[in-house]
Amino acid sequence: MIQLLKRIFQVDYEKDSDILKALGHPIRLRMVCGLLVNNDCNVNKMVDELELPQSTVSQHLGILRNKGIIKPVKDGVRTCYQVIDKRVIKIVKLLSE
């Protein structure tokens, strides 16, 4: 029990809370789910799928990137995005059950 309590108090809840806040927006959650299904996706594909302006999609991508949830991957001249946070993958799987 003492070991469990020590581990609970050592968790970085602020970072966890930031991740949950980022995923709490329906557009960003949809983007992350789409990236997990498609493995990677560029901004143009997201704009088409989400039917949102490119500036809005880029804004949401910036938030996800700043929270360490996704990373850009260069593919020639285009930039694709991939989900890199394993906890986020688990969260999305739990939500889809």
PDB file as gemmi writes it, atoms N, CA and C in Angstrom:
CRYST1    1.000    1.000    1.000  90.00  90.00  90.00 P 1                      
ATOM      1  N   MET A   1       0.823  -1.197   0.000  1.00  0.00           N  
ATOM      2  CA  MET A   1       0.000   0.000   0.000  1.00  0.00           C  
ATOM      3  C   MET A   1       0.864   1.257   0.000  1.00  0.00           C  
ATOM      4  N   ILE A   2       1.912   1.266   0.798  1.00  0.00           N  
ATOM      5  CA  ILE A   2       2.797   2.427   0.870  1.00  0.00           C  
ATOM      6  C   ILE A   2       3.485   2.647  -0.477  1.00  0.00           C  
ATOM      7  N   GLN A   3       3.896   1.559  -1.140  1.00  0.00           N  
ATOM      8  CA  GLN A   3       4.534   1.685  -2.453  1.00  0.00           C  
ATOM      9  C   GLN A   3       3.567   2.294  -3.473  1.00  0.00           C  
ATOM     10  N   LEU A   4       2.315   1.874  -3.416  1.00  0.00           N  
ATOM     11  CA  LEU A   4       1.302   2.410  -4.324  1.00  0.00           C  
ATOM     12  C   LEU A   4       1.119   3.902  -4.095  1.00  0.00           C  
ATOM     13  N   LEU A   5       1.026   4.317  -2.834  1.00  0.00           N  
ATOM     14  CA  LEU A   5       0.865   5.734  -2.515  1.00  0.00           C  
ATOM     15  C   LEU A   5       2.062   6.552  -2.977  1.00  0.00           C  
ATOM     16  N   LYS A   6       3.264   6.013  -2.808  1.00  0.00           N  
ATOM     17  CA  LYS A   6       4.462   6.714  -3.270  1.00  0.00           C  
ATOM     18  C   LYS A   6       4.414   6.906  -4.789  1.00  0.00           C  
ATOM     19  N   ARG A   7       4.012   5.856  -5.485  1.00  0.00           N  
ATOM     20  CA  ARG A   7       3.942   5.934  -6.944  1.00  0.00           C  
ATOM     21  C   ARG A   7       2.874   6.932  -7.383  1.00  0.00           C  
ATOM     22  N   ILE A   8       1.752   6.978  -6.691  1.00  0.00           N  
ATOM     23  CA  ILE A   8       0.670   7.906  -7.023  1.00  0.00           C  
ATOM     24  C   ILE A   8       1.155   9.347  -6.893  1.00  0.00           C  
ATOM     25  N   PHE A   9       1.916   9.642  -5.852  1.00  0.00           N  
ATOM     26  CA  PHE A   9       2.370  11.009  -5.631  1.00  0.00           C  
ATOM     27  C   PHE A   9       3.541  11.396  -6.531  1.00  0.00           C  
ATOM     28  N   GLN A  10       4.162  10.434  -7.186  1.00  0.00           N  
ATOM     29  CA  GLN A  10       5.279  10.735  -8.076  1.00  0.00           C  
ATOM     30  C   GLN A  10       4.844  10.943  -9.528  1.00  0.00           C  
ATOM     31  N   VAL A  11       3.605  10.672  -9.835  1.00  0.00           N  
ATOM     32  CA  VAL A  11       3.092  10.835 -11.194  1.00  0.00           C  
ATOM     33  C   VAL A  11       3.007  12.324 -11.518  1.00  0.00           C  
ATOM     34  N   ASP A  12       3.336  12.689 -12.742  1.00  0.00           N  
ATOM     35  CA  ASP A  12       3.253  14.070 -13.191  1.00  0.00           C  
ATOM     36  C   ASP A  12       1.820  14.332 -13.682  1.00  0.00           C  
ATOM     37  N   TYR A  13       0.944  14.661 -12.748  1.00  0.00           N  
ATOM     38  CA  TYR A  13      -0.463  14.856 -13.085  1.00  0.00           C  
ATOM     39  C   TYR A  13      -0.685  16.089 -13.948  1.00  0.00           C  
ATOM     40  N   GLU A  14       0.198  17.064 -13.855  1.00  0.00           N  
ATOM     41  CA  GLU A  14       0.040  18.260 -14.678  1.00  0.00           C  
ATOM     42  C   GLU A  14       0.176  17.911 -16.153  1.00  0.00           C  
ATOM     43  N   LYS A  15       1.182  17.106 -16.492  1.00  0.00           N  
ATOM     44  CA  LYS A  15       1.357  16.692 -17.890  1.00  0.00           C  
ATOM     45  C   LYS A  15       0.187  15.821 -18.340  1.00  0.00           C  
ATOM     46  N   ASP A  16      -0.246  14.900 -17.483  1.00  0.00           N  
ATOM     47  CA  ASP A  16      -1.393  14.058 -17.814  1.00  0.00           C  
ATOM     48  C   ASP A  16      -2.639  14.906 -18.053  1.00  0.00           C  
ATOM     49  N   SER A  17      -2.826  15.910 -17.210  1.00  0.00           N  
ATOM     50  CA  SER A  17      -3.969  16.795 -17.350  1.00  0.00           C  
ATOM     51  C   SER A  17      -3.907  17.572 -18.669  1.00  0.00           C  
ATOM     52  N   ASP A  18      -2.709  18.016 -19.059  1.00  0.00           N  
ATOM     53  CA  ASP A  18      -2.545  18.723 -20.327  1.00  0.00           C  
ATOM     54  C   ASP A  18      -2.917  17.838 -21.513  1.00  0.00           C  
ATOM     55  N   ILE A  19      -2.525  16.568 -21.443  1.00  0.00           N  
ATOM     56  CA  ILE A  19      -2.866  15.634 -22.523  1.00  0.00           C  
ATOM     57  C   ILE A  19      -4.373  15.438 -22.604  1.00  0.00           C  
ATOM     58  N   LEU A  20      -5.002  15.272 -21.443  1.00  0.00           N  
ATOM     59  CA  LEU A  20      -6.454  15.083 -21.428  1.00  0.00           C  
ATOM     60  C   LEU A  20      -7.181  16.330 -21.928  1.00  0.00           C  
ATOM     61  N   LYS A  21      -6.662  17.509 -21.588  1.00  0.00           N  
ATOM     62  CA  LYS A  21      -7.262  18.752 -22.096  1.00  0.00           C  
ATOM     63  C   LYS A  21      -7.151  18.815 -23.618  1.00  0.00           C  
ATOM     64  N   ALA A  22      -5.996  18.458 -24.134  1.00  0.00           N  
ATOM     65  CA  ALA A  22      -5.801  18.483 -25.590  1.00  0.00           C  
ATOM     66  C   ALA A  22      -6.761  17.512 -26.273  1.00  0.00           C  
ATOM     67  N   LEU A  23      -6.937  16.347 -25.689  1.00  0.00           N  
ATOM     68  CA  LEU A  23      -7.849  15.354 -26.273  1.00  0.00           C  
ATOM     69  C   LEU A  23      -9.308  15.695 -26.009  1.00  0.00           C  
ATOM     70  N   GLY A  24      -9.558  16.607 -25.086  1.00  0.00           N  
ATOM     71  CA  GLY A  24     -10.921  16.964 -24.720  1.00  0.00           C  
ATOM     72  C   GLY A  24     -11.661  17.763 -25.778  1.00  0.00           C  
ATOM     73  N   HIS A  25     -10.957  18.267 -26.746  1.00  0.00           N  
ATOM     74  CA  HIS A  25     -11.619  19.003 -27.828  1.00  0.00           C  
ATOM     75  C   HIS A  25     -12.031  18.000 -28.907  1.00  0.00           C  
ATOM     76  N   PRO A  26     -13.290  18.029 -29.345  1.00  0.00           N  
ATOM     77  CA  PRO A  26     -13.768  17.020 -30.296  1.00  0.00           C  
ATOM     78  C   PRO A  26     -12.987  16.980 -31.611  1.00  0.00           C  
ATOM     79  N   ILE A  27     -12.548  18.120 -32.094  1.00  0.00           N  
ATOM     80  CA  ILE A  27     -11.797  18.120 -33.353  1.00  0.00           C  
ATOM     81  C   ILE A  27     -10.453  17.435 -33.157  1.00  0.00           C  
ATOM     82  N   ARG A  28      -9.765  17.754 -32.063  1.00  0.00           N  
ATOM     83  CA  ARG A  28      -8.454  17.133 -31.827  1.00  0.00           C  
ATOM     84  C   ARG A  28      -8.587  15.641 -31.560  1.00  0.00           C  
ATOM     85  N   LEU A  29      -9.623  15.245 -30.852  1.00  0.00           N  
ATOM     86  CA  LEU A  29      -9.836  13.814 -30.618  1.00  0.00           C  
ATOM     87  C   LEU A  29     -10.099  13.103 -31.939  1.00  0.00           C  
ATOM     88  N   ARG A  30     -10.883  13.714 -32.784  1.00  0.00           N  
ATOM     89  CA  ARG A  30     -11.161  13.138 -34.108  1.00  0.00           C  
ATOM     90  C   ARG A  30      -9.887  13.047 -34.951  1.00  0.00           C  
ATOM     91  N   MET A  31      -9.040  14.080 -34.858  1.00  0.00           N  
ATOM     92  CA  MET A  31      -7.781  14.075 -35.595  1.00  0.00           C  
ATOM     93  C   MET A  31      -6.889  12.928 -35.127  1.00  0.00           C  
ATOM     94  N   VAL A  32      -6.777  12.765 -33.815  1.00  0.00           N  
ATOM     95  CA  VAL A  32      -5.933  11.693 -33.273  1.00  0.00           C  
ATOM     96  C   VAL A  32      -6.482  10.336 -33.690  1.00  0.00           C  
ATOM     97  N   CYS A  33      -7.781  10.148 -33.597  1.00  0.00           N  
ATOM     98  CA  CYS A  33      -8.385   8.876 -34.019  1.00  0.00           C  
ATOM     99  C   CYS A  33      -8.109   8.624 -35.498  1.00  0.00           C  
ATOM    100  N   GLY A  34      -8.243   9.650 -36.315  1.00  0.00           N  
ATOM    101  CA  GLY A  34      -7.973   9.514 -37.747  1.00  0.00           C  
ATOM    102  C   GLY A  34      -6.520   9.158 -38.019  1.00  0.00           C  
ATOM    103  N   LEU A  35      -5.609   9.772 -37.274  1.00  0.00           N  
ATOM    104  CA  LEU A  35      -4.192   9.454 -37.449  1.00  0.00           C  
ATOM    105  C   LEU A  35      -3.892   8.012 -37.054  1.00  0.00           C  
ATOM    106  N   LEU A  36      -4.568   7.513 -36.038  1.00  0.00           N  
ATOM    107  CA  LEU A  36      -4.337   6.128 -35.618  1.00  0.00           C  
ATOM    108  C   LEU A  36      -4.880   5.142 -36.650  1.00  0.00           C  
ATOM    109  N   VAL A  37      -5.965   5.486 -37.289  1.00  0.00           N  
ATOM    110  CA  VAL A  37      -6.551   4.609 -38.308  1.00  0.00           C  
ATOM    111  C   VAL A  37      -5.736   4.655 -39.594  1.00  0.00           C  
ATOM    112  N   ASN A  38      -5.306   5.855 -39.992  1.00  0.00           N  
ATOM    113  CA  ASN A  38      -4.584   6.033 -41.252  1.00  0.00           C  
ATOM    114  C   ASN A  38      -3.074   5.961 -41.089  1.00  0.00           C  
ATOM    115  N   ASN A  39      -2.598   5.778 -39.883  1.00  0.00           N  
ATOM    116  CA  ASN A  39      -1.174   5.697 -39.548  1.00  0.00           C  
ATOM    117  C   ASN A  39      -0.491   7.042 -39.709  1.00  0.00           C  
ATOM    118  N   ASP A  40      -0.661   7.688 -40.833  1.00  0.00           N  
ATOM    119  CA  ASP A  40      -0.147   9.047 -40.990  1.00  0.00           C  
ATOM    120  C   ASP A  40      -1.038   9.798 -41.963  1.00  0.00           C  
ATOM    121  N   CYS A  41      -0.983  11.098 -41.875  1.00  0.00           N  
ATOM    122  CA  CYS A  41      -1.884  11.889 -42.703  1.00  0.00           C  
ATOM    123  C   CYS A  41      -1.324  13.299 -42.798  1.00  0.00           C  
ATOM    124  N   ASN A  42      -1.446  13.908 -43.966  1.00  0.00           N  
ATOM    125  CA  ASN A  42      -0.980  15.285 -44.102  1.00  0.00           C  
ATOM    126  C   ASN A  42      -2.139  16.258 -43.879  1.00  0.00           C  
ATOM    127  N   VAL A  43      -1.813  17.532 -43.825  1.00  0.00           N  
ATOM    128  CA  VAL A  43      -2.792  18.566 -43.515  1.00  0.00           C  
ATOM    129  C   VAL A  43      -3.905  18.610 -44.559  1.00  0.00           C  
ATOM    130  N   ASN A  44      -3.556  18.476 -45.832  1.00  0.00           N  
ATOM    131  CA  ASN A  44      -4.579  18.536 -46.881  1.00  0.00           C  
ATOM    132  C   ASN A  44      -5.635  17.446 -46.715  1.00  0.00           C  
ATOM    133  N   LYS A  45      -5.204  16.244 -46.362  1.00  0.00           N  
ATOM    134  CA  LYS A  45      -6.163  15.155 -46.128  1.00  0.00           C  
ATOM    135  C   LYS A  45      -7.066  15.484 -44.948  1.00  0.00           C  
ATOM    136  N   MET A  46      -6.470  16.055 -43.890  1.00  0.00           N  
ATOM    137  CA  MET A  46      -7.260  16.402 -42.706  1.00  0.00           C  
ATOM    138  C   MET A  46      -8.271  17.498 -43.009  1.00  0.00           C  
ATOM    139  N   VAL A  47      -7.849  18.490 -43.783  1.00  0.00           N  
ATOM    140  CA  VAL A  47      -8.758  19.569 -44.171  1.00  0.00           C  
ATOM    141  C   VAL A  47      -9.952  18.995 -44.919  1.00  0.00           C  
ATOM    142  N   ASP A  48      -9.693  18.081 -45.846  1.00  0.00           N  
ATOM    143  CA  ASP A  48     -10.775  17.451 -46.611  1.00  0.00           C  
ATOM    144  C   ASP A  48     -11.685  16.614 -45.716  1.00  0.00           C  
ATOM    145  N   GLU A  49     -11.088  15.800 -44.857  1.00  0.00           N  
ATOM    146  CA  GLU A  49     -11.876  14.908 -43.995  1.00  0.00           C  
ATOM    147  C   GLU A  49     -12.700  15.679 -42.965  1.00  0.00           C  
ATOM    148  N   LEU A  50     -12.083  16.677 -42.344  1.00  0.00           N  
ATOM    149  CA  LEU A  50     -12.742  17.423 -41.275  1.00  0.00           C  
ATOM    150  C   LEU A  50     -13.630  18.547 -41.791  1.00  0.00           C  
ATOM    151  N   GLU A  51     -13.455  18.888 -43.094  1.00  0.00           N  
ATOM    152  CA  GLU A  51     -14.199  19.993 -43.706  1.00  0.00           C  
ATOM    153  C   GLU A  51     -14.025  21.284 -42.904  1.00  0.00           C  
ATOM    154  N   LEU A  52     -12.761  21.562 -42.587  1.00  0.00           N  
ATOM    155  CA  LEU A  52     -12.399  22.764 -41.841  1.00  0.00           C  
ATOM    156  C   LEU A  52     -11.345  23.536 -42.621  1.00  0.00           C  
ATOM    157  N   PRO A  53     -11.212  24.831 -42.342  1.00  0.00           N  
ATOM    158  CA  PRO A  53     -10.155  25.600 -43.001  1.00  0.00           C  
ATOM    159  C   PRO A  53      -8.769  25.099 -42.590  1.00  0.00           C  
ATOM    160  N   GLN A  54      -7.824  25.262 -43.491  1.00  0.00           N  
ATOM    161  CA  GLN A  54      -6.459  24.805 -43.239  1.00  0.00           C  
ATOM    162  C   GLN A  54      -5.883  25.456 -41.988  1.00  0.00           C  
ATOM    163  N   SER A  55      -6.208  26.715 -41.745  1.00  0.00           N  
ATOM    164  CA  SER A  55      -5.681  27.416 -40.578  1.00  0.00           C  
ATOM    165  C   SER A  55      -6.186  26.797 -39.275  1.00  0.00           C  
ATOM    166  N   THR A  56      -7.431  26.358 -39.261  1.00  0.00           N  
ATOM    167  CA  THR A  56      -8.002  25.724 -38.069  1.00  0.00           C  
ATOM    168  C   THR A  56      -7.337  24.377 -37.812  1.00  0.00           C  
ATOM    169  N   VAL A  57      -7.160  23.595 -38.869  1.00  0.00           N  
ATOM    170  CA  VAL A  57      -6.499  22.291 -38.734  1.00  0.00           C  
ATOM    171  C   VAL A  57      -5.071  22.486 -38.239  1.00  0.00           C  
ATOM    172  N   SER A  58      -4.360  23.458 -38.795  1.00  0.00           N  
ATOM    173  CA  SER A  58      -2.978  23.711 -38.378  1.00  0.00           C  
ATOM    174  C   SER A  58      -2.908  24.144 -36.917  1.00  0.00           C  
ATOM    175  N   GLN A  59      -3.870  24.926 -36.486  1.00  0.00           N  
ATOM    176  CA  GLN A  59      -3.921  25.358 -35.087  1.00  0.00           C  
ATOM    177  C   GLN A  59      -4.063  24.159 -34.148  1.00  0.00           C  
ATOM    178  N   HIS A  60      -4.955  23.260 -34.482  1.00  0.00           N  
ATOM    179  CA  HIS A  60      -5.164  22.062 -33.655  1.00  0.00           C  
ATOM    180  C   HIS A  60      -3.945  21.144 -33.701  1.00  0.00           C  
ATOM    181  N   LEU A  61      -3.332  21.022 -34.866  1.00  0.00           N  
ATOM    182  CA  LEU A  61      -2.111  20.222 -34.975  1.00  0.00           C  
ATOM    183  C   LEU A  61      -1.008  20.790 -34.090  1.00  0.00           C  
ATOM    184  N   GLY A  62      -0.919  22.111 -34.043  1.00  0.00           N  
ATOM    185  CA  GLY A  62       0.084  22.756 -33.207  1.00  0.00           C  
ATOM    186  C   GLY A  62      -0.099  22.430 -31.737  1.00  0.00           C  
ATOM    187  N   ILE A  63      -1.330  22.403 -31.289  1.00  0.00           N  
ATOM    188  CA  ILE A  63      -1.614  22.057 -29.888  1.00  0.00           C  
ATOM    189  C   ILE A  63      -1.217  20.614 -29.613  1.00  0.00           C  
ATOM    190  N   LEU A  64      -1.605  19.710 -30.495  1.00  0.00           N  
ATOM    191  CA  LEU A  64      -1.253  18.294 -30.311  1.00  0.00           C  
ATOM    192  C   LEU A  64       0.255  18.081 -30.354  1.00  0.00           C  
ATOM    193  N   ARG A  65       0.916  18.805 -31.220  1.00  0.00           N  
ATOM    194  CA  ARG A  65       2.375  18.698 -31.342  1.00  0.00           C  
ATOM    195  C   ARG A  65       3.057  19.247 -30.085  1.00  0.00           C  
ATOM    196  N   ASN A  66       2.598  20.393 -29.595  1.00  0.00           N  
ATOM    197  CA  ASN A  66       3.189  21.003 -28.408  1.00  0.00           C  
ATOM    198  C   ASN A  66       3.004  20.169 -27.152  1.00  0.00           C  
ATOM    199  N   LYS A  67       1.958  19.371 -27.117  1.00  0.00           N  
ATOM    200  CA  LYS A  67       1.720  18.487 -25.960  1.00  0.00           C  
ATOM    201  C   LYS A  67       2.443  17.154 -26.108  1.00  0.00           C  
ATOM    202  N   GLY A  68       3.159  16.961 -27.218  1.00  0.00           N  
ATOM    203  CA  GLY A  68       3.914  15.725 -27.414  1.00  0.00           C  
ATOM    204  C   GLY A  68       3.056  14.541 -27.805  1.00  0.00           C  
ATOM    205  N   ILE A  69       1.870  14.813 -28.328  1.00  0.00           N  
ATOM    206  CA  ILE A  69       0.946  13.747 -28.711  1.00  0.00           C  
ATOM    207  C   ILE A  69       1.255  13.243 -30.118  1.00  0.00           C  
ATOM    208  N   ILE A  70       1.608  14.165 -31.005  1.00  0.00           N  
ATOM    209  CA  ILE A  70       1.933  13.809 -32.390  1.00  0.00           C  
ATOM    210  C   ILE A  70       3.299  14.385 -32.755  1.00  0.00           C  
ATOM    211  N   LYS A  71       3.827  13.884 -33.861  1.00  0.00           N  
ATOM    212  CA  LYS A  71       5.058  14.469 -34.397  1.00  0.00           C  
ATOM    213  C   LYS A  71       4.945  14.532 -35.913  1.00  0.00           C  
ATOM    214  N   PRO A  72       5.563  15.556 -36.496  1.00  0.00           N  
ATOM    215  CA  PRO A  72       5.586  15.633 -37.955  1.00  0.00           C  
ATOM    216  C   PRO A  72       6.657  14.713 -38.518  1.00  0.00           C  
ATOM    217  N   VAL A  73       6.355  14.108 -39.645  1.00  0.00           N  
ATOM    218  CA  VAL A  73       7.308  13.235 -40.329  1.00  0.00           C  
ATOM    219  C   VAL A  73       7.347  13.675 -41.784  1.00  0.00           C  
ATOM    220  N   LYS A  74       8.522  14.048 -42.258  1.00  0.00           N  
ATOM    221  CA  LYS A  74       8.670  14.495 -43.653  1.00  0.00           C  
ATOM    222  C   LYS A  74       8.573  13.300 -44.597  1.00  0.00           C  
ATOM    223  N   ASP A  75       7.789  13.480 -45.658  1.00  0.00           N  
ATOM    224  CA  ASP A  75       7.643  12.476 -46.701  1.00  0.00           C  
ATOM    225  C   ASP A  75       7.823  13.204 -48.028  1.00  0.00           C  
ATOM    226  N   GLY A  76       9.068  13.363 -48.423  1.00  0.00           N  
ATOM    227  CA  GLY A  76       9.355  14.163 -49.607  1.00  0.00           C  
ATOM    228  C   GLY A  76       9.081  15.620 -49.300  1.00  0.00           C  
ATOM    229  N   VAL A  77       8.179  16.230 -50.080  1.00  0.00           N  
ATOM    230  CA  VAL A  77       7.855  17.633 -49.865  1.00  0.00           C  
ATOM    231  C   VAL A  77       6.677  17.821 -48.909  1.00  0.00           C  
ATOM    232  N   ARG A  78       5.975  16.768 -48.598  1.00  0.00           N  
ATOM    233  CA  ARG A  78       4.822  16.897 -47.705  1.00  0.00           C  
ATOM    234  C   ARG A  78       5.186  16.453 -46.293  1.00  0.00           C  
ATOM    235  N   THR A  79       4.422  16.952 -45.348  1.00  0.00           N  
ATOM    236  CA  THR A  79       4.610  16.597 -43.949  1.00  0.00           C  
ATOM    237  C   THR A  79       3.410  15.787 -43.483  1.00  0.00           C  
ATOM    238  N   CYS A  80       3.671  14.608 -42.967  1.00  0.00           N  
ATOM    239  CA  CYS A  80       2.631  13.767 -42.386  1.00  0.00           C  
ATOM    240  C   CYS A  80       2.760  13.820 -40.873  1.00  0.00           C  
ATOM    241  N   TYR A  81       1.752  13.356 -40.179  1.00  0.00           N  
ATOM    242  CA  TYR A  81       1.765  13.370 -38.722  1.00  0.00           C  
ATOM    243  C   TYR A  81       1.481  11.974 -38.192  1.00  0.00           C  
ATOM    244  N   GLN A  82       2.134  11.654 -37.074  1.00  0.00           N  
ATOM    245  CA  GLN A  82       1.942  10.358 -36.424  1.00  0.00           C  
ATOM    246  C   GLN A  82       1.737  10.569 -34.937  1.00  0.00           C  
ATOM    247  N   VAL A  83       0.883   9.738 -34.339  1.00  0.00           N  
ATOM    248  CA  VAL A  83       0.685   9.756 -32.891  1.00  0.00           C  
ATOM    249  C   VAL A  83       1.885   9.054 -32.259  1.00  0.00           C  
ATOM    250  N   ILE A  84       2.529   9.720 -31.307  1.00  0.00           N  
ATOM    251  CA  ILE A  84       3.729   9.153 -30.701  1.00  0.00           C  
ATOM    252  C   ILE A  84       3.576   8.858 -29.211  1.00  0.00           C  
ATOM    253  N   ASP A  85       2.533   9.380 -28.572  1.00  0.00           N  
ATOM    254  CA  ASP A  85       2.350   9.157 -27.144  1.00  0.00           C  
ATOM    255  C   ASP A  85       1.558   7.867 -26.928  1.00  0.00           C  
ATOM    256  N   LYS A  86       2.193   6.890 -26.339  1.00  0.00           N  
ATOM    257  CA  LYS A  86       1.569   5.571 -26.131  1.00  0.00           C  
ATOM    258  C   LYS A  86       0.341   5.663 -25.236  1.00  0.00           C  
ATOM    259  N   ARG A  87       0.362   6.595 -24.281  1.00  0.00           N  
ATOM    260  CA  ARG A  87      -0.800   6.742 -23.387  1.00  0.00           C  
ATOM    261  C   ARG A  87      -2.019   7.209 -24.167  1.00  0.00           C  
ATOM    262  N   VAL A  88      -1.790   8.064 -25.152  1.00  0.00           N  
ATOM    263  CA  VAL A  88      -2.891   8.560 -25.971  1.00  0.00           C  
ATOM    264  C   VAL A  88      -3.490   7.422 -26.784  1.00  0.00           C  
ATOM    265  N   ILE A  89      -2.653   6.552 -27.287  1.00  0.00           N  
ATOM    266  CA  ILE A  89      -3.134   5.388 -28.030  1.00  0.00           C  
ATOM    267  C   ILE A  89      -4.024   4.534 -27.128  1.00  0.00           C  
ATOM    268  N   LYS A  90      -3.605   4.316 -25.894  1.00  0.00           N  
ATOM    269  CA  LYS A  90      -4.411   3.554 -24.930  1.00  0.00           C  
ATOM    270  C   LYS A  90      -5.729   4.242 -24.622  1.00  0.00           C  
ATOM    271  N   ILE A  91      -5.673   5.564 -24.450  1.00  0.00           N  
ATOM    272  CA  ILE A  91      -6.889   6.328 -24.162  1.00  0.00           C  
ATOM    273  C   ILE A  91      -7.906   6.184 -25.296  1.00  0.00           C  
ATOM    274  N   VAL A  92      -7.440   6.338 -26.523  1.00  0.00           N  
ATOM    275  CA  VAL A  92      -8.341   6.244 -27.681  1.00  0.00           C  
ATOM    276  C   VAL A  92      -8.920   4.832 -27.778  1.00  0.00           C  
ATOM    277  N   LYS A  93      -8.112   3.819 -27.526  1.00  0.00           N  
ATOM    278  CA  LYS A  93      -8.614   2.444 -27.545  1.00  0.00           C  
ATOM    279  C   LYS A  93      -9.688   2.245 -26.493  1.00  0.00           C  
ATOM    280  N   LEU A  94      -9.486   2.790 -25.289  1.00  0.00           N  
ATOM    281  CA  LEU A  94     -10.490   2.680 -24.245  1.00  0.00           C  
ATOM    282  C   LEU A  94     -11.792   3.376 -24.630  1.00  0.00           C  
ATOM    283  N   LEU A  95     -11.676   4.539 -25.264  1.00  0.00           N  
ATOM    284  CA  LEU A  95     -12.854   5.274 -25.673  1.00  0.00           C  
ATOM    285  C   LEU A  95     -13.641   4.549 -26.770  1.00  0.00           C  
ATOM    286  N   SER A  96     -12.950   3.765 -27.579  1.00  0.00           N  
ATOM    287  CA  SER A  96     -13.631   3.091 -28.686  1.00  0.00           C  
ATOM    288  C   SER A  96     -14.276   1.780 -28.270  1.00  0.00           C  
ATOM    289  N   GLU A  97     -14.066   1.354 -27.035  1.00  0.00           N  
ATOM    290  CA  GLU A  97     -14.665   0.077 -26.569  1.00  0.00           C  
ATOM    291  C   GLU A  97     -16.139   0.249 -26.261  1.00  0.00           C  
TER     292      GLU A  97                                                      
END                                                                             
